[in-house]
């Protein structure tokens, strides 16, 4: 027994000093890396904030400026995703209904309207899913209309977008963003992610470009884009707002560029009604009246009649699959749709600001996070007025690990620099938040935000990757 005890003491004496606790190693490594990071000279008038939590216990391993509210950019999307999964559930779907009003006579004439009734589905017409592609949906609806015996419509095709009071954008978004694909508004009836493509033909450097193709109809497009030098790329911006009749295109388009420029559609419900009318015409179904929307009719003092008969109910992909593309491709529209959806479902509030306030209150109740740490204005992070602490974000990320849908959420996050994390970028702001298991097999949850840095974005990213490498 004595010999065994001596061996045990020797083992502890020899090996324990070589393996201090995980927390000590991580804290020292992270602290050293962080000090090098902030001494880089890239923050003379800026700030950095980092929170690292033990992935098992949720206890802080390292924090710096963790209680300072900062703009989030697209890292905000993880908070929206987790909130939506928690409130709506991973299998939640949106429904879009095809119906008609009035009566169908013996000759197949519908004395009424065809109505597409939206519920805010952000994937309707998207090419990201087989069942949501615009051609698939339009063909299905034309077939359903013909199957009902309708050969002639003496009314309208109406895009009913009234569920979210028409098309809107969060009030804190910048004018320079709103007309572009990433700043598309959120409608009660979205279509093809509320964007369209424009192709330019460049000329000599400094001279005007021409638009060679566009699918926009019924809009006045004023093209002020000039030709940029070879290698200058895409610096084209569209300026418009919901229900605009005029779109201004400004900036430069590289002389050697071969790219379709995507811009926001001011009225996606009308665009859907136009395309369904055209598809019906191609199939031999005559529509007498011009396409319109529920919002446009309401503005004229006309209320939609209650549908007589449903012809089809289109189900969106499950929320867990929507969140996959939301985080992989940072689709702002999806975040705004989810924000409004849980605002309506939880407290019947569809306004973005009101729904964002409800989101903050949800986490105040759930995790005791003060509302001042989640000062939120939208669901995507495009608003430069968002102010969120890295501590709050990391706590919400840690909470997600205990939920039954966590695997779906984790799969939605991109792998960047060998780490599972969501990135975020807006003017002067960069961020990363995610999960990582180090070489010793110990998990961590982290959030890193920087504001008002100097130098190029690419150089700053490399500095951030070097810092995050300390988690490995």
Steps between C-alpha positions, in 0.01 A plus 500: 500500500787735588668434164173574315454827690855610412435433129178703518676796660780486243245493214322805634824683564637435149197542280263751659730804456512425126119515476359801679126554483344574164379840620853614594652399164218654299490823693873555467508409131199714418622793710841499330340484156252773590771734627688455173176565314419830671863615474489466120433872463173444314281646779628851566139622514318168506413219735513121514289269714553129559312249714604135523287259703570143609284300259393259774430725796438836333741664743723779363853396406598839363319833468601847390254784443238228523229736629545769234216510247631500142352474149474133410489491120387152391603329824154620609366214288596240762279671759209518254551135403508374858198709598300378200591136563405537865167679443381371162667157509729335243210354300303825470385575143342793321187449288415682178148441372362517145128575493226674303205727569170504313350224288606288203229482233425213264742640239792500743496875557594602852294803600742603770871509583782253541673578830840391631483540879835548669612429856849647477677194353847631406578195282210527254650493151857449629739287297661361816245220541356268236137549607520881525635588155289759322443284192388207716252711697359687199452178303326340798265793544412522131417129511282545811311787336441299183404195704226711663352548152605864464576606144436874533530745790298820478669641811858537621784283616557646848810458714356524851786649704288638785623250762798723583330819380673484163868546425720674758856538628622557857500872573869505593637365172718729289375648174810374318408139590126491438498477119751216482433126524632479857274790604179365345186571700292237681149452361195301597546341157867465409613379159840374378661644813370842393784558257568503127804511275632769267772445239721789392703555185808709584665742260827691529621594849309795644222476244138396565399135501184370337254250642500195275233300683256525789175331601361813666159606369297810572798683654701802393868409524746788480846366427785727611758220527830569328773263385782438745856384423584134455512329838287762676210256531143567607440839662141533384231614745126515443294768673133429558255428780184290545243598237743725313417551134850623423829317554828688474812299414826670595867412535745320274509165321845360416580492129602132520218398737260221403241512773125529542429780750218414741271774631189510719147490356290786642175298491557121502128416531430692178793328329350162591156605376655617172687173449199283584287703257762449229518125572121472476503688170767263365274209599201651316318636807391858431514753786296814429630737769850614587684322784488671838562444871300505820694806620438692179130422507477602865669832418220554246240428765422155361496201733560150369201269498527184705624210286230269372721197459859401576682344207840431657697538822874531448716403797840658546804294598525435875649782706813297571566490123426870461752574776761294317511743205435798726834444673695341214425782254403777744161568337366806681144447374475171688593667827242775460232241419584299812511812719150603389372142528588451863384856570157409366483156659620612844318835535330577168763764418617504137687832511876437488585731789226353721601144413866580574400634843311176565813306403701688762233441763496129417867465591462722803242254630676185380863572596473817710689698236434874557314668214785752478726217379262419215405834349369362170330659198482219243541126452789493255758740643487740205392783731807698614308599814500151656693488827569154642764383746722204423408360842130495410568344161726232647244416771226453240735286289582288804129458578441363151724201576244367747210508255377199296540694173864594567645263238297673227610841620865402525493358145370834373817679607782526245848363565745791481871468576433149629243623756119467498387861513282773351664810363370854478607806299362850468681834475782504756365189677621140491390211715515124552304280735496122523609176660830316505645191664873536563770242448449369854134429422358784709224714343472877514237751393617846395400837362739759356396847378718789386394852417671788318822323404761639260652335194348260250222258584703203378796591723268543798345159439842337509574670833170364634578150374836510675326595823236227462774245431574524871179301553651207312 
